[in-house]
Amino acid sequence: MLSARHFRPEFAGIRVPRDIYIHVCGTDLIRDKDGNYLVLEDNGRTPSGVSYVLENRIAMKRAFPNLFSRANVRPVATYPNELLKMLRYVTPAPGDRPVCAVLTPGIYNSAYFEHCFLAQQMGIEVVEGRDLAIKDRKVYMKTTQGLKQVHVLYRRVDDDFLDPTVFRKDSLLGVPGLVDAVRAGNVTLANSIGTGVADDKVMYYFVPKMIKYYLDEDPIIPNVPTYLASEDKDLSYILDHLPELVVKAANESGGYGMLVGSMASKAEIEIFRDLIRANPRNFIAQPTISLSHHPTWSGDRFEGRHIDLRPYVLYGEKISIVPGGLTRVALRKGSLVVNSSQGGGSKDTWVLYEDE
C-alpha cells in the first residue's frame, strides 16, 4: 500500500465522521463464458457514471411509458435522495441541518454534467474551489448573502488538486486550507482523502485476502485471476504469455494504460514488455475473459457487443445498492474496452421486484 500512487501519508491517522472513508463505491462486475460473476475492479476514489444510469432510465420511460409498470422494474430515481441522506449522515455537526455541496473541478471536466445533474437532483449547490473559503479551520461557501458554512463536500476533485498547501502547489481547483479543516473535524469529504488506494489494481489482488483475514470469510463474488508483475514468478509468466493476457497499469483508469494481448500488434506487445520490465510494480495481468454479449443497435441492425456492469454502493447509516447500475457497452465490434472515454456506450439496466 505504501507504494500506491494514491496513498496519502499526509492524511494517515486522521479519523473521519462515523469512521466511514469510502462513501460511494462503483464496483465493476463481469460474467465469464460459464456465466459466473467476477469482480473486475473497484472504484473508491471519485467513481463516475451514475448520471448515465438516471438519464438512461428517463429516456427509456419516455420511449416506453407503459413498459416499466408492466415489467415490475424497480426504480433508480431514488439515488439522488439516497446520496443526500448519506451525505447528511456523515456530517461532522450532528443535530444541525448540515449544508452539503458538490465540489467540481469545473466546466472543462468530462463529468461536469454529472456533477451539476446530481447537485440539481439533490437540491444542493455545485461549487468550484474558487467559490469556497477557509476561516477558523471551517469551510464556507461564498453567497450573495455572505459566507455560509459547508459541512459536507461530495468532492469530484482528485486528491492532488484539493489543497495547494498540502498537495500540488500549482492547483487552482482546490481550496487552500481545506485539508486543515478536515483534520480539525469541521468538514467531511466524500469520499475521504486517500481512498484512491482502493483503485490501485495491485491492491485489488489482495482484496480476497483482506476479506479472509478480517472477516474470516471467502468472497461471495471472486476476483478475476490476477498476476502481479512485481512478483518474480508472476513476472516471468506475464512476459512469456503477453499475447494471451490483458495487462493493466496499476493506477490508470478509463481504459488507459491497458494492453489486450489477443488484439495487440507485435510492436504494441514489445512496448508493454519494456514498460513492465522498467516498472514491474505498476502492472498487473489477467487472462483474457470474453465478457458477456448483449444485443446492441449498430448502424442498421442488432449485433452482439461486450458489456460489463457497475453497481453503485452507498455507505451511510446503512449500505444501499442502486437497483440497477451502469451497463457499459463496447460499441466497436469485438472490443473488450467498454469505457466511455474509449468510445464505449451505456444501457439502461433493470432489476425486477421479486414476485410476491
C-alpha positions in Angstrom: 0.0 0.0 0.0 2.8 2.4 0.8 3.9 2.3 -2.9 0.4 3.0 -4.2 0.3 6.3 -6.1 -2.8 7.5 -4.3 -1.5 6.6 -0.8 -1.6 9.9 1.2 0.8 9.9 4.2 -0.4 13.5 4.9 -3.8 12.0 5.9 -2.6 9.0 7.8 -4.1 8.6 11.2 -6.9 11.2 10.6 -10.3 10.0 11.9 -13.4 10.9 9.9 -17.1 11.1 11.0 -18.8 7.8 11.5 -15.5 6.1 10.7 -16.6 5.9 7.0 -13.9 6.6 4.4 -15.5 5.3 1.2 -19.0 6.7 1.0 -19.6 6.0 -2.7 -18.2 2.9 -4.5 -18.5 1.7 -8.0 -17.5 -1.9 -8.4 -17.2 -3.3 -11.9 -18.6 -6.8 -12.5 -18.3 -9.1 -15.5 -19.6 -12.6 -16.4 -17.3 -15.2 -17.8 -18.1 -17.8 -20.5 -19.7 -20.1 -17.9 -22.0 -17.3 -16.6 -20.1 -16.8 -13.4 -19.9 -13.2 -12.0 -16.5 -11.9 -11.3 -15.2 -8.6 -9.8 -13.2 -6.8 -12.4 -12.1 -3.8 -10.3 -13.2 -1.3 -7.6 -13.6 2.4 -7.9 -13.3 4.0 -4.4 -11.9 7.5 -5.2 -14.4 9.5 -7.3 -16.5 6.9 -9.1 -18.4 8.5 -12.0 -21.2 7.4 -14.4 -24.3 7.3 -12.2 -25.9 10.2 -14.2 -26.0 7.8 -17.2 -28.0 5.4 -15.0 -30.6 8.0 -14.3 -30.7 9.6 -17.7 -30.9 6.3 -19.5 -33.9 5.4 -17.4 -35.6 8.7 -18.1 -35.1 8.2 -21.8 -36.4 4.7 -21.7 -39.5 5.7 -19.8 -40.2 8.4 -22.3 -39.9 6.0 -25.2 -41.9 3.1 -23.4 -44.0 4.8 -20.8 -46.2 1.8 -20.0 -43.5 -0.9 -20.1 -41.9 -0.4 -16.7 -45.0 -0.9 -14.6 -46.0 -4.0 -16.5 -42.5 -5.4 -16.2 -42.3 -4.7 -12.5 -39.0 -2.8 -12.8 -37.5 -1.3 -9.6 -36.9 2.5 -9.9 -33.4 4.1 -9.9 -34.7 7.6 -9.5 -34.3 7.4 -5.7 -30.5 7.5 -6.0 -30.1 11.3 -5.5 -32.2 11.2 -2.3 -30.2 8.2 -1.0 -27.0 10.1 -1.8 -28.2 13.2 0.0 -29.2 11.1 3.0 -25.8 9.5 3.1 -24.1 13.0 2.9 -26.2 14.3 5.7 -25.5 11.3 7.9 -21.7 11.8 7.8 -21.8 15.4 8.7 -19.3 16.4 11.4 -22.0 18.5 13.1 -24.9 16.1 14.0 -28.0 17.8 15.2 -27.8 20.7 12.9 -29.2 20.6 9.4 -25.9 20.2 7.5 -25.1 22.1 4.4 -23.9 19.9 1.6 -22.4 20.8 -1.7 -20.8 19.1 -4.8 -17.2 20.1 -5.3 -16.4 20.1 -9.1 -13.2 20.8 -11.0 -15.3 23.0 -13.3 -16.8 23.1 -16.8 -13.8 21.5 -18.5 -14.1 18.3 -16.6 -15.6 15.4 -18.7 -18.0 14.6 -15.9 -19.1 18.2 -15.2 -22.6 17.4 -16.5 -22.9 14.7 -13.9 -21.8 17.0 -11.1 -24.4 19.6 -12.0 -27.1 17.0 -12.6 -26.6 15.3 -9.2 -26.5 18.7 -7.4 -29.7 19.7 -9.1 -31.4 16.4 -8.2 -30.3 16.7 -4.6 -31.3 20.4 -4.3 -27.8 21.4 -3.2 -25.1 23.8 -4.7 -22.4 22.8 -7.1 -19.2 24.7 -6.2 -15.7 25.1 -7.5 -12.7 25.8 -5.4 -12.9 29.5 -6.0 -16.4 29.5 -4.5 -15.1 28.3 -1.2 -13.1 30.0 1.6 -11.5 28.7 4.8 -12.0 30.7 8.0 -11.1 29.4 11.5 -10.4 26.0 10.0 -14.0 25.8 8.7 -15.2 25.7 5.1 -17.5 28.5 3.8 -19.4 28.9 0.6 -19.5 32.4 -0.9 -23.1 33.5 -1.5 -24.8 36.8 -2.3 -25.8 37.0 1.4 -22.2 36.4 2.6 -20.3 33.3 3.8 -22.3 30.2 4.6 -20.6 27.2 6.3 -20.4 23.9 4.4 -20.4 20.7 6.5 -20.1 18.1 3.8 -18.5 18.2 0.3 -19.2 15.5 -2.2 -16.0 16.0 -3.9 -15.3 15.1 -7.5 -11.8 16.6 -7.4 -8.8 14.2 -7.1 -6.6 14.4 -4.0 -3.7 16.0 -5.9 -5.8 19.1 -6.6 -7.8 19.5 -3.3 -5.4 21.8 -1.4 -2.3 23.5 -2.8 -0.9 24.0 0.6 -0.6 20.2 1.1 -0.7 18.5 -2.3 0.1 20.1 -5.7 1.3 23.6 -5.2 0.1 24.7 -8.7 -3.5 23.6 -8.3 -6.1 26.2 -9.0 -9.0 23.7 -8.5 -8.9 23.2 -4.7 -9.1 25.4 -1.6 -6.0 26.4 0.4 -6.5 25.1 4.0 -9.2 22.5 3.1 -7.1 19.6 4.5 -6.6 21.5 7.7 -10.4 21.9 8.0 -10.8 18.2 7.5 -8.2 17.4 10.1 -10.0 19.7 12.6 -13.2 17.7 12.1 -15.1 20.7 10.7 -15.9 19.3 7.2 -16.4 15.8 5.7 -15.2 14.9 2.3 -17.0 12.1 0.5 -15.0 10.2 -0.5 -12.2 10.7 2.0 -8.7 11.6 1.1 -6.5 8.6 0.3 -9.3 6.3 -0.8 -7.6 6.1 -4.2 -5.5 3.2 -2.8 -8.6 1.1 -3.3 -8.4 1.9 -7.0 -4.9 0.6 -7.3 -5.1 -2.5 -9.3 -2.3 -4.1 -7.2 -4.4 -3.6 -4.1 -7.3 -5.4 -6.0 -5.2 -8.5 -5.9 -5.2 -8.5 -2.1 -8.9 -7.8 -1.5 -9.9 -11.5 -1.2 -7.1 -12.0 1.3 -8.3 -9.0 3.3 -11.8 -10.4 3.4 -10.4 -13.7 4.7 -8.1 -12.1 7.2 -10.5 -9.5 8.7 -13.8 -11.3 8.3 -12.7 -15.0 8.2 -15.0 -15.4 5.1 -14.5 -16.2 1.5 -15.6 -13.6 -1.1 -19.1 -14.2 -2.4 -18.1 -12.9 -5.8 -14.4 -13.8 -6.7 -11.9 -11.7 -8.4 -10.6 -12.3 -11.9 -7.4 -14.4 -11.6 -4.5 -11.8 -11.4 -0.8 -11.9 -11.8 1.5 -9.2 -10.1 4.4 -8.2 -12.2 6.2 -7.2 -9.0 6.5 -10.9 -8.1 9.3 -12.7 -9.9 7.3 -15.8 -10.7 4.3 -13.9 -12.0 6.6 -11.5 -13.9 8.2 -14.5 -15.8 4.7 -15.8 -16.6 3.4 -12.4 -17.8 6.4 -11.8 -20.1 6.1 -15.3 -21.6 2.3 -15.0 -22.2 1.7 -11.4 -23.1 -0.3 -12.3 -26.3 -2.8 -14.2 -24.1 -3.2 -11.7 -21.3 -4.8 -8.3 -20.5 -2.2 -6.1 -18.9 -3.2 -3.0 -16.9 -1.3 -0.2 -15.4 -1.9 -0.1 -11.7 -3.1 3.5 -11.3 -4.7 4.2 -14.7 -8.4 4.4 -15.3 -10.8 4.9 -18.2 -9.2 2.2 -20.3 -5.9 3.9 -20.5 -2.6 2.2 -19.9 -4.0 -1.2 -21.0 -2.9 -3.9 -23.4 -5.3 -6.6 -24.7 -2.7 -9.0 -25.9 -5.0 -11.0 -28.2 -5.8 -7.8 -30.1 -2.5 -6.1 -30.0 0.2 -5.9 -32.6 3.7 -7.3 -32.1 5.0 -3.8 -31.8 2.5 -2.9 -29.1 3.3 -6.1 -27.2 7.0 -5.2 -27.2 6.3 -1.7 -26.0 4.5 -3.1 -23.0 7.2 -5.7 -22.4 9.7 -2.9 -22.0 7.3 -0.9 -19.7 6.7 -3.9 -17.5 10.4 -4.6 -17.1 11.1 -1.0 -16.3 8.5 -0.7 -13.6 7.0 -4.1 -12.5 5.2 -2.6 -9.5 3.0 -0.6 -11.9 1.4 -3.5 -13.8 -0.9 -6.5 -13.3 -2.0 -9.0 -15.8 -5.2 -11.1 -16.1 -6.4 -13.8 -18.5 -8.5 -12.5 -21.4 -12.1 -13.1 -20.4 -14.7 -12.9 -23.1 -17.2 -10.6 -21.5 -20.9 -11.1 -21.8 -22.6 -10.1 -25.1 -25.7 -8.0 -25.4 -27.8 -7.1 -28.5 -26.8 -3.6 -29.5 -28.1 -1.5 -32.3 -25.2 -1.0 -34.7 -25.8 1.1 -37.8 -28.7 -0.7 -39.4 -29.0 -3.9 -37.4 -28.6 -5.5 -34.0 -25.2 -7.1 -33.2 -23.6 -8.6 -30.1 -21.4 -6.3 -28.1 -19.3 -6.9 -25.0 -20.6 -5.4 -21.7 -19.8 -5.1 -18.0 -21.9 -3.8 -15.1 -21.1 -1.1 -12.5 -23.4 -1.1 -9.5 -23.2 1.9 -7.2 -22.9 1.3 -3.4 -23.6 4.0 -0.8 -22.3 3.7 2.7 -24.1 5.9 5.2 -26.4 4.8 8.0 -26.8 1.6 6.1 -25.3 0.2 3.0 -27.5 0.5 -0.1 -27.1 -0.5 -3.7 -28.8 1.1 -6.6 -31.3 -1.4 -8.0 -29.9 -1.2 -11.5 -26.4 0.2 -12.3 -24.4 1.2 -15.3 -24.1 -1.3 -18.0 -21.2 -0.2 -20.1 -21.0 -1.5 -23.7 -18.1 -1.7 -26.1 -19.6 -0.2 -29.3 -16.7 -1.3 -31.5 -17.2 -4.9 -32.8 -15.0 -7.4 -30.9 -13.7 -4.7 -28.5 -13.4 -5.6 -24.8 -12.9 -1.9 -23.8 -16.2 -0.6 -22.5 -15.1 2.8 -21.1 -16.9 5.9 -22.4 -13.5 7.6 -22.7 -12.6 4.9 -25.2 -15.7 5.1 -27.3 -18.0 2.9 -25.1 -21.7 3.4 -24.5 -24.2 2.5 -21.9 -27.5 0.8 -21.4 -30.5 1.0 -19.1 -30.2 -1.8 -16.5 -33.3 -3.4 -15.0 -33.7 -5.1 -11.6 -37.2 -6.5 -11.1 -39.2 -6.8 -8.0 -39.5 -10.3 -6.7 -42.8 -12.0 -7.3 -44.9 -12.0 -4.2 
